[in-house]
């Protein structure tokens, strides 16, 4: 069986590579629109593992066209980012029996989805913070990183109330199984539109693939971890250090320092970048004609994509000037309709993408005029 591993410059995919290389890995695949720090680091990791490295080249407008392609594949149930299309486009899907990814493999081992209130309770406070907490009332904080947190006020009241009712019911059912972490688990169990598992689902429709995120043993370990075990990635760090071995000596493309570094070291590194004015240079490539691709990772800048991509402008025009938009207006607040028509840099791109995805799905699949 010919097996390939999708390899980024981060830690999760190199963990998958470290675990599988003794069983035979035919190639390490790295998505690439512009060569950058991610592609360079991935090559270093592949070379260290003695695995052939292959760049999966993408058209500069790949991410512009991806929404329409993914929506035609999966509808609007989960986010339209089947980035695995790049593997199909270059003919690699037929070269391997299975392609294994590390996407989100470490998520359940750390505090990625933990509500801010719980994170703040676990975080070590300075003396000043402890004193201020005694004299100032604490403002409740919602969980960050969820589409719901960014979009609650963008739904019309009747739809928002229905969603809230379903969320309460969902949380109650999850709390029967995970009483301590129900707020966290409802974001992605068994699958949710709140978090970025949509691409994993969609990619499974494109070719034979697997994701470590779904492995039963990872879940079995994760459910036994307390919040304090997962806080600040302590368990995830130790797990990576043990499993990756010498591959951890290669830098993490996301942080610019060794993958074995802890959160404190990463914090110092980024503090120095800000102090010396080099943070923008660290995060971005030199400007190009497709600014959403001027990044140091293997995705695209979503804000610049929505602002500058001619494909996304076409999506807006298609949805805005179609009779089917009435279906969207029936569930969106006025603020959401403004976001749909005029995307601005301070808007949440995930929400705007979701609305356009729904609009495309409605237009192409449902006859609302009957």
C-alpha positions as a Markdown table, in Angstrom:
| # | Residue | x | y | z |
|---|---|---|---|---|
| 1 | Unk | 0.0 | 0.0 | 0.0 |
| 2 | Unk | 1.4 | 3.4 | -1.0 |
| 3 | Unk | 0.9 | 5.9 | 1.8 |
| 4 | Unk | 1.5 | 9.7 | 1.7 |
| 5 | Unk | 1.4 | 12.1 | 4.6 |
| 6 | Unk | 0.4 | 15.8 | 4.2 |
| 7 | Unk | 3.2 | 17.7 | 5.9 |
| 8 | Unk | 3.0 | 21.3 | 7.1 |
| 9 | Unk | 5.7 | 23.2 | 8.9 |
| 10 | Unk | 4.0 | 22.7 | 12.3 |
| 11 | Unk | 4.1 | 19.9 | 14.8 |
| 12 | Unk | 1.0 | 17.9 | 14.3 |
| 13 | Unk | 1.7 | 16.6 | 10.8 |
| 14 | Unk | 5.4 | 15.8 | 11.7 |
| 15 | Unk | 4.1 | 13.7 | 14.5 |
| 16 | Unk | 2.0 | 11.6 | 12.1 |
| 17 | Unk | 5.1 | 11.3 | 9.9 |
| 18 | Unk | 7.2 | 10.2 | 12.8 |
| 19 | Unk | 4.7 | 7.5 | 13.8 |
| 20 | Unk | 4.3 | 6.2 | 10.2 |
| 21 | Unk | 7.7 | 6.4 | 8.7 |
| 22 | Unk | 8.8 | 3.0 | 10.0 |
| 23 | Unk | 5.8 | 1.4 | 8.3 |
| 24 | Unk | 6.6 | 3.0 | 4.9 |
| 25 | Unk | 5.7 | 6.5 | 3.7 |
| 26 | Unk | 6.0 | 7.0 | 0.0 |
| 27 | Unk | 6.0 | 10.8 | 0.1 |
| 28 | Unk | 5.4 | 13.9 | 2.2 |
| 29 | Unk | 3.0 | 16.3 | 0.5 |
| 30 | Unk | 3.1 | 20.0 | 1.2 |
| 31 | Unk | 0.5 | 22.4 | -0.2 |
| 32 | Unk | 2.1 | 25.4 | -1.9 |
| 33 | Unk | 0.9 | 28.5 | -3.7 |
| 34 | Unk | 4.1 | 30.6 | -3.0 |
| 35 | Unk | 7.2 | 29.0 | -1.6 |
| 36 | Unk | 7.6 | 30.3 | 1.9 |
| 37 | Unk | 8.8 | 29.4 | 5.4 |
| 38 | Unk | 6.2 | 26.6 | 5.7 |
| 39 | Unk | 7.5 | 24.9 | 2.5 |
| 40 | Unk | 11.1 | 25.3 | 3.5 |
| 41 | Unk | 10.5 | 23.9 | 7.0 |
| 42 | Unk | 8.4 | 21.0 | 5.7 |
| 43 | Unk | 11.3 | 20.0 | 3.4 |
| 44 | Unk | 13.7 | 20.1 | 6.3 |
| 45 | Unk | 11.4 | 17.8 | 8.3 |
| 46 | Unk | 11.0 | 15.4 | 5.3 |
| 47 | Unk | 14.7 | 15.3 | 4.7 |
| 48 | Unk | 15.4 | 14.6 | 8.4 |
| 49 | Unk | 12.9 | 11.7 | 8.2 |
| 50 | Unk | 14.4 | 10.5 | 4.9 |
| 51 | Unk | 11.1 | 10.7 | 3.1 |
| 52 | Unk | 10.7 | 12.2 | -0.4 |
| 53 | Unk | 9.2 | 15.6 | -0.3 |
| 54 | Unk | 6.6 | 16.8 | -2.9 |
| 55 | Unk | 5.2 | 20.3 | -3.2 |
| 56 | Unk | 1.6 | 20.3 | -4.2 |
| 57 | Unk | 1.5 | 23.4 | -6.4 |
| 58 | Unk | -1.7 | 25.4 | -6.5 |
| 59 | Unk | -2.9 | 28.1 | -9.0 |
| 60 | Unk | -2.8 | 31.6 | -7.5 |
| 61 | Unk | -6.6 | 31.8 | -7.7 |
| 62 | Unk | -7.1 | 28.3 | -6.1 |
| 63 | Unk | -8.6 | 29.7 | -2.9 |
| 64 | Unk | -10.7 | 32.1 | -4.8 |
| 65 | Unk | -12.4 | 29.3 | -6.7 |
| 66 | Unk | -12.5 | 26.8 | -3.7 |
| 67 | Unk | -15.8 | 27.9 | -2.2 |
| 68 | Unk | -17.8 | 27.2 | -5.3 |
| 69 | Unk | -16.1 | 23.8 | -5.8 |
| 70 | Unk | -16.5 | 22.7 | -2.2 |
| 71 | Unk | -20.2 | 23.9 | -2.1 |
| 72 | Unk | -20.9 | 21.7 | -5.1 |
| 73 | Unk | -19.3 | 18.8 | -3.3 |
| 74 | Unk | -20.8 | 19.1 | 0.2 |
| 75 | Unk | -23.5 | 21.8 | 0.1 |
| 76 | Unk | -23.5 | 24.1 | 3.1 |
| 77 | Unk | -23.4 | 21.7 | 6.0 |
| 78 | Unk | -19.7 | 22.5 | 7.0 |
| 79 | Unk | -17.3 | 25.2 | 5.9 |
| 80 | Unk | -16.4 | 25.1 | 2.2 |
| 81 | Unk | -12.6 | 24.6 | 2.3 |
| 82 | Unk | -11.9 | 21.2 | 0.7 |
| 83 | Unk | -8.2 | 22.2 | 0.2 |
| 84 | Unk | -7.5 | 18.6 | -0.8 |
| 85 | Unk | -8.7 | 19.6 | -4.3 |
| 86 | Unk | -5.1 | 20.7 | -4.8 |
| 87 | Unk | -4.0 | 17.1 | -4.6 |
| 88 | Unk | -6.7 | 16.1 | -7.1 |
| 89 | Unk | -5.8 | 18.9 | -9.5 |
| 90 | Unk | -2.2 | 17.8 | -9.9 |
| 91 | Unk | -3.1 | 14.1 | -10.3 |
| 92 | Unk | -1.6 | 12.9 | -7.0 |
| 93 | Unk | -4.9 | 11.4 | -5.6 |
| 94 | Unk | -4.4 | 8.4 | -7.9 |
| 95 | Unk | -0.8 | 7.9 | -6.9 |
| 96 | Unk | -1.5 | 6.7 | -3.4 |
| 97 | Unk | -3.8 | 4.3 | -1.7 |
| 98 | Unk | -4.3 | 6.5 | 1.3 |
| 99 | Unk | -3.2 | 10.0 | 2.3 |
| 100 | Unk | -2.9 | 10.7 | 6.0 |
| 101 | Unk | -3.1 | 14.2 | 7.5 |
| 102 | Unk | -2.3 | 15.5 | 10.9 |
| 103 | Unk | -4.9 | 18.3 | 10.8 |
| 104 | Unk | -6.1 | 19.0 | 14.3 |
| 105 | Unk | -4.4 | 15.9 | 15.7 |
| 106 | Unk | -3.3 | 17.8 | 18.8 |
| 107 | Unk | -6.4 | 19.8 | 19.4 |
| 108 | Unk | -8.0 | 17.4 | 21.9 |
| 109 | Unk | -4.7 | 17.4 | 23.9 |
| 110 | Unk | -4.6 | 21.2 | 24.6 |
| 111 | Unk | -6.8 | 24.2 | 25.5 |
| 112 | Unk | -7.7 | 25.2 | 21.9 |
| 113 | Unk | -11.5 | 25.1 | 22.4 |
| 114 | Unk | -11.5 | 25.9 | 26.1 |
| 115 | Unk | -13.8 | 28.8 | 27.1 |
| 116 | Unk | -12.1 | 32.0 | 28.1 |
| 117 | Unk | -13.5 | 32.0 | 31.6 |
| 118 | Unk | -11.9 | 28.6 | 32.2 |
| 119 | Unk | -8.6 | 29.7 | 30.6 |
| 120 | Unk | -8.5 | 32.7 | 32.9 |
| 121 | Unk | -9.1 | 30.6 | 36.0 |
| 122 | Unk | -6.2 | 28.4 | 35.1 |
| 123 | Unk | -3.8 | 31.1 | 34.0 |
| 124 | Unk | -1.3 | 32.2 | 36.6 |
| 125 | Unk | -2.1 | 35.8 | 37.6 |
| 126 | Unk | 0.3 | 38.6 | 38.5 |
| 127 | Unk | -0.1 | 40.3 | 41.9 |
| 128 | Unk | -1.5 | 43.4 | 40.1 |
| 129 | Unk | -4.1 | 41.2 | 38.3 |
| 130 | Unk | -5.1 | 39.5 | 41.6 |
| 131 | Unk | -5.6 | 42.9 | 43.3 |
| 132 | Unk | -7.6 | 44.3 | 40.4 |
| 133 | Unk | -9.9 | 41.2 | 40.4 |
| 134 | Unk | -10.8 | 42.0 | 44.0 |
| 135 | Unk | -11.8 | 45.6 | 43.3 |
| 136 | Unk | -13.3 | 45.3 | 39.8 |
| 137 | Unk | -16.3 | 43.2 | 38.8 |
| 138 | Unk | -15.3 | 40.5 | 36.3 |
| 139 | Unk | -17.0 | 40.7 | 32.9 |
| 140 | Unk | -18.1 | 37.3 | 31.6 |
| 141 | Unk | -16.3 | 36.2 | 28.5 |
| 142 | Unk | -17.5 | 33.9 | 25.8 |
| 143 | Unk | -15.4 | 31.3 | 24.1 |
| 144 | Unk | -13.2 | 32.6 | 21.4 |
| 145 | Unk | -12.6 | 31.1 | 18.0 |
| 146 | Unk | -16.1 | 29.9 | 17.3 |
| 147 | Unk | -18.3 | 31.0 | 14.4 |
| 148 | Unk | -21.3 | 31.3 | 16.8 |
| 149 | Unk | -19.4 | 33.7 | 19.0 |
| 150 | Unk | -18.8 | 35.9 | 16.0 |
| 151 | Unk | -22.2 | 35.6 | 14.4 |
| 152 | Unk | -24.9 | 35.4 | 17.1 |
| 153 | Unk | -26.0 | 39.0 | 16.4 |
| 154 | Unk | -26.1 | 38.5 | 12.7 |
| 155 | Unk | -29.2 | 36.2 | 12.8 |
| 156 | Unk | -32.7 | 37.6 | 13.0 |
| 157 | Unk | -34.3 | 37.2 | 16.4 |
| 158 | Unk | -36.5 | 34.2 | 15.6 |
| 159 | Unk | -33.7 | 32.2 | 14.1 |
| 160 | Unk | -31.2 | 33.2 | 16.8 |
| 161 | Unk | -33.7 | 31.9 | 19.4 |
| 162 | Unk | -34.0 | 28.6 | 17.6 |
| 163 | Unk | -30.2 | 28.2 | 17.5 |
| 164 | Unk | -29.9 | 29.1 | 21.2 |
| 165 | Unk | -32.5 | 26.5 | 22.1 |
| 166 | Unk | -30.7 | 23.8 | 20.0 |
| 167 | Unk | -27.3 | 24.7 | 21.6 |
| 168 | Unk | -28.8 | 24.4 | 25.1 |
| 169 | Unk | -30.2 | 21.0 | 24.3 |
| 170 | Unk | -26.9 | 19.9 | 22.7 |
| 171 | Unk | -24.9 | 21.1 | 25.7 |
| 172 | Unk | -27.2 | 19.3 | 28.1 |
| 173 | Unk | -26.8 | 16.0 | 26.2 |
| 174 | Unk | -23.0 | 16.4 | 26.1 |
| 175 | Unk | -22.8 | 17.3 | 29.8 |
| 176 | Unk | -24.2 | 13.9 | 30.5 |
| 177 | Unk | -21.0 | 12.4 | 29.0 |
| 178 | Unk | -18.5 | 15.3 | 29.6 |
| 179 | Unk | -19.8 | 17.2 | 32.7 |
| 180 | Unk | -16.5 | 19.1 | 33.2 |
| 181 | Unk | -15.9 | 20.1 | 29.6 |
| 182 | Unk | -19.3 | 20.2 | 27.9 |
| 183 | Unk | -18.8 | 23.9 | 26.8 |
| 184 | Unk | -15.7 | 22.8 | 25.0 |
| 185 | Unk | -16.8 | 19.6 | 23.5 |
| 186 | Unk | -20.0 | 21.0 | 22.0 |
| 187 | Unk | -17.9 | 22.9 | 19.6 |
| 188 | Unk | -16.8 | 19.9 | 17.7 |
| 189 | Unk | -18.5 | 16.7 | 18.9 |
| 190 | Unk | -19.6 | 14.7 | 17.0 |
| 191 | Unk | -19.0 | 17.3 | 14.3 |
| 192 | Unk | -19.9 | 21.0 | 14.4 |
| 193 | Unk | -20.0 | 24.0 | 12.0 |
| 194 | Unk | -18.4 | 26.1 | 14.7 |
| 195 | Unk | -14.9 | 24.8 | 14.2 |
| 196 | Unk | -12.6 | 24.0 | 11.3 |
| 197 | Unk | -13.3 | 20.3 | 10.8 |
| 198 | Unk | -15.2 | 21.0 | 7.6 |
| 199 | Unk | -12.1 | 20.6 | 5.4 |
| 200 | Unk | -11.4 | 17.2 | 6.9 |
| 201 | Unk | -14.9 | 16.0 | 6.1 |
| 202 | Unk | -14.8 | 17.4 | 2.6 |
| 203 | Unk | -11.4 | 16.0 | 1.8 |
| 204 | Unk | -12.7 | 12.5 | 2.6 |
| 205 | Unk | -15.1 | 12.9 | -0.3 |
| 206 | Unk | -12.3 | 13.6 | -2.7 |
| 207 | Unk | -9.9 | 10.7 | -2.2 |
| 208 | Unk | -9.0 | 7.9 | 0.2 |
| 209 | Unk | -7.8 | 9.9 | 3.2 |
| 210 | Unk | -7.7 | 9.7 | 7.0 |
| 211 | Unk | -7.2 | 12.2 | 9.8 |
| 212 | Unk | -5.5 | 11.6 | 13.1 |
| 213 | Unk | -8.1 | 13.8 | 14.6 |
| 214 | Unk | -10.6 | 11.0 | 14.3 |
| 215 | Unk | -8.5 | 8.3 | 15.7 |
| 216 | Unk | -10.3 | 6.6 | 18.6 |
| 217 | Unk | -7.2 | 6.3 | 20.8 |
| 218 | Unk | -6.6 | 10.0 | 20.7 |
| 219 | Unk | -10.1 | 10.6 | 21.9 |
| 220 | Unk | -9.7 | 8.0 | 24.6 |
| 221 | Unk | -6.7 | 9.8 | 26.0 |
| 222 | Unk | -8.2 | 13.3 | 25.6 |
| 223 | Unk | -11.3 | 12.5 | 27.6 |
| 224 | Unk | -9.2 | 11.5 | 30.6 |
| 225 | Unk | -7.3 | 14.8 | 30.7 |
| 226 | Unk | -8.3 | 17.5 | 33.2 |
| 227 | Unk | -8.4 | 21.1 | 32.0 |
| 228 | Unk | -5.2 | 21.8 | 34.0 |
| 229 | Unk | -3.5 | 19.0 | 32.1 |
| 230 | Unk | -4.3 | 20.6 | 28.8 |
| 231 | Unk | -3.8 | 24.2 | 29.8 |
| 232 | Unk | -1.0 | 26.0 | 27.8 |
| 233 | Unk | -0.4 | 22.8 | 25.8 |
| 234 | Unk | 1.7 | 21.1 | 28.5 |
| 235 | Unk | 0.5 | 17.6 | 27.5 |
| 236 | Unk | 0.7 | 18.4 | 23.8 |
| 237 | Unk | 4.3 | 19.6 | 24.2 |
| 238 | Unk | 5.4 | 16.5 | 26.0 |
| 239 | Unk | 3.5 | 14.3 | 23.6 |
| 240 | Unk | 5.2 | 15.9 | 20.6 |
| 241 | Unk | 8.7 | 15.8 | 22.2 |
| 242 | Unk | 8.4 | 12.0 | 22.9 |
| 243 | Unk | 6.9 | 11.0 | 19.6 |
| 244 | Unk | 8.8 | 13.2 | 17.2 |
| 245 | Unk | 12.3 | 12.7 | 18.6 |
| 246 | Unk | 14.9 | 14.3 | 16.4 |
| 247 | Unk | 12.3 | 15.8 | 14.1 |
| 248 | Unk | 11.5 | 18.3 | 16.9 |
| 249 | Unk | 14.9 | 19.9 | 16.4 |
| 250 | Unk | 13.6 | 21.4 | 13.1 |
| 251 | Unk | 11.9 | 24.8 | 13.8 |
| 252 | Unk | 8.1 | 25.1 | 13.9 |
| 253 | Unk | 7.1 | 27.3 | 10.9 |
| 254 | Unk | 4.4 | 28.9 | 12.9 |
| 255 | Unk | 6.7 | 30.1 | 15.7 |
| 256 | Unk | 10.1 | 30.4 | 14.0 |
| 257 | Unk | 11.8 | 28.5 | 16.8 |
| 258 | Unk | 12.4 | 24.8 | 17.6 |
| 259 | Unk | 9.3 | 22.7 | 17.7 |
| 260 | Unk | 10.3 | 21.5 | 21.2 |
| 261 | Unk | 10.0 | 25.0 | 22.6 |
| 262 | Unk | 7.3 | 25.7 | 25.2 |
| 263 | Unk | 4.8 | 28.5 | 25.4 |
| 264 | Unk | 7.1 | 30.7 | 27.4 |
| 265 | Unk | 9.9 | 30.5 | 24.8 |
| 266 | Unk | 7.4 | 31.2 | 22.0 |
| 267 | Unk | 6.0 | 34.2 | 23.9 |
| 268 | Unk | 9.5 | 35.7 | 24.3 |
| 269 | Unk | 10.2 | 35.2 | 20.6 |
| 270 | Unk | 7.1 | 37.0 | 19.5 |
| 271 | Unk | 7.6 | 39.8 | 22.0 |
| 272 | Unk | 11.1 | 40.4 | 20.5 |
| 273 | Unk | 9.6 | 40.4 | 17.0 |
| 274 | Unk | 7.1 | 43.1 | 18.1 |
| 275 | Unk | 9.7 | 45.1 | 19.9 |
| 276 | Unk | 12.0 | 45.1 | 16.9 |
| 277 | Unk | 9.3 | 45.8 | 14.4 |
| 278 | Unk | 9.8 | 42.5 | 12.5 |
| 279 | Unk | 6.4 | 40.9 | 13.2 |
| 280 | Unk | 4.9 | 41.8 | 9.8 |
| 281 | Unk | 7.9 | 40.5 | 7.9 |
| 282 | Unk | 7.8 | 37.3 | 9.9 |
| 283 | Unk | 4.1 | 36.7 | 9.0 |
| 284 | Unk | 4.0 | 37.9 | 5.4 |
| 285 | Unk | 5.8 | 37.5 | 2.1 |
| 286 | Unk | 6.7 | 40.3 | -0.3 |
| 287 | Unk | 3.6 | 41.7 | -1.9 |
| 288 | Unk | 2.2 | 40.1 | -5.1 |
| 289 | Unk | -0.7 | 40.5 | -7.5 |
| 290 | Unk | -2.7 | 38.0 | -5.4 |
| 291 | Unk | -2.2 | 39.5 | -1.8 |
| 292 | Unk | -4.2 | 36.7 | -0.1 |
| 293 | Unk | -1.3 | 34.4 | -1.0 |
| 294 | Unk | 1.4 | 36.6 | 0.6 |
| 295 | Unk | 1.6 | 34.4 | 3.7 |
| 296 | Unk | 4.2 | 32.2 | 5.4 |
| 297 | Unk | 1.8 | 29.3 | 5.9 |
| 298 | Unk | 0.0 | 26.9 | 3.5 |
| 299 | Unk | -3.5 | 28.5 | 3.6 |
| 300 | Unk | -4.5 | 32.0 | 2.5 |
| 301 | Unk | -5.2 | 35.3 | 4.2 |
| 302 | Unk | -9.1 | 35.2 | 4.5 |
| 303 | Unk | -9.6 | 38.9 | 4.9 |
| 304 | Unk | -7.5 | 39.8 | 1.9 |
| 305 | Unk | -9.2 | 37.0 | 0.0 |
| 306 | Unk | -12.6 | 38.4 | 0.6 |
| 307 | Unk | -11.4 | 42.0 | -0.1 |
| 308 | Unk | -9.4 | 41.5 | -3.2 |
| 309 | Unk | -10.2 | 38.2 | -5.0 |
| 310 | Unk | -12.3 | 38.6 | -8.2 |
| 311 | Unk | -13.8 | 35.3 | -7.5 |
| 312 | Unk | -15.2 | 36.3 | -4.2 |
| 313 | Unk | -16.5 | 39.5 | -5.7 |
| 314 | Unk | -18.3 | 37.4 | -8.3 |
| 315 | Unk | -19.8 | 35.3 | -5.5 |
| 316 | Unk | -21.2 | 38.4 | -3.9 |
| 317 | Unk | -22.6 | 39.7 | -7.2 |
| 318 | Unk | -24.1 | 36.3 | -7.9 |
| 319 | Unk | -25.9 | 36.1 | -4.5 |
| 320 | Unk | -26.9 | 39.8 | -4.2 |
| 321 | Unk | -28.5 | 40.0 | -7.6 |
| 322 | Unk | -30.4 | 36.8 | -7.4 |
| 323 | Unk | -34.1 | 36.3 | -6.4 |
| 324 | Unk | -32.9 | 33.5 | -4.1 |
| 325 | Unk | -31.3 | 36.1 | -1.8 |
| 326 | Unk | -34.8 | 36.5 | -0.2 |
| 327 | Unk | -34.1 | 33.1 | 1.5 |
| 328 | Unk | -31.0 | 34.5 | 3.1 |
| 329 | Unk | -32.7 | 37.7 | 4.1 |
| 330 | Unk | -35.3 | 35.7 | 6.0 |
| 331 | Unk | -32.7 | 34.5 | 8.5 |
| 332 | Unk | -30.1 | 37.4 | 8.6 |
| 333 | Unk | -30.1 | 40.6 | 10.6 |
| 334 | Unk | -29.6 | 43.9 | 8.8 |
| 335 | Unk | -26.0 | 44.0 | 10.0 |
| 336 | Unk | -25.4 | 40.6 | 8.4 |
| 337 | Unk | -26.9 | 41.7 | 5.1 |
| 338 | Unk | -24.6 | 44.7 | 5.1 |
| 339 | Unk | -21.6 | 42.3 | 5.7 |
| 340 | Unk | -22.8 | 40.2 | 2.8 |
| 341 | Unk | -22.9 | 43.1 | 0.5 |
| 342 | Unk | -19.9 | 45.1 | 1.6 |
| 343 | Unk | -17.2 | 43.1 | 3.3 |
| 344 | Unk | -14.8 | 45.2 | 5.4 |
| 345 | Unk | -11.4 | 44.3 | 7.0 |
| 346 | Unk | -12.8 | 44.4 | 10.5 |
| 347 | Unk | -15.5 | 41.8 | 9.8 |
| 348 | Unk | -15.1 | 38.2 | 10.7 |
| 349 | Unk | -14.2 | 36.4 | 7.4 |
| 350 | Unk | -15.5 | 33.0 | 8.6 |
| 351 | Unk | -19.0 | 34.4 | 9.0 |
| 352 | Unk | -19.0 | 36.2 | 5.6 |
| 353 | Unk | -17.7 | 33.0 | 3.9 |
| 354 | Unk | -20.5 | 31.0 | 5.6 |
| 355 | Unk | -23.2 | 33.4 | 4.4 |
| 356 | Unk | -21.9 | 33.3 | 0.8 |
| 357 | Unk | -21.7 | 29.6 | 1.0 |
| 358 | Unk | -25.3 | 29.3 | 2.0 |
| 359 | Unk | -26.3 | 31.8 | -0.7 |
| 360 | Unk | -24.5 | 29.7 | -3.4 |
| 361 | Unk | -26.0 | 26.5 | -2.1 |
| 362 | Unk | -29.5 | 28.0 | -2.1 |
| 363 | Unk | -29.1 | 29.4 | -5.6 |
| 364 | Unk | -27.7 | 26.3 | -7.2 |
| 365 | Unk | -29.7 | 23.6 | -5.4 |
| 366 | Unk | -33.1 | 24.9 | -4.2 |
| 367 | Unk | -35.9 | 26.4 | -6.2 |
| 368 | Unk | -37.2 | 29.0 | -3.8 |
| 369 | Unk | -39.6 | 30.5 | -6.4 |
| 370 | Unk | -41.8 | 27.4 | -6.5 |
